[in-house]
């Protein structure tokens, strides 16, 4: 069942990407950056030590990885578009 959900999500992602193109990726990237900025602001309000700080650090690492992934996806998309124009 999980595999079916993942395939459906991937299919929807590909469909939205084809229909909306760069706008779709821009919205995803902007949303991700805004979410990271929100967590960075929250991180500054946390006490120096404790479980809250550890959770905040882990959240920042996760969001940084998600941003890295999104940028990689965007680069891959741009490469595919460039190759499609050449052929």
HELIX and SHEET records of a PDB file:
HELIX    1   1 UNK A    2  UNK A   20  1                                  19    
HELIX    2   2 UNK A   22  UNK A   44  1                                  23    
HELIX    3   3 UNK A   51  UNK A   86  1                                  36    
END                                                                             
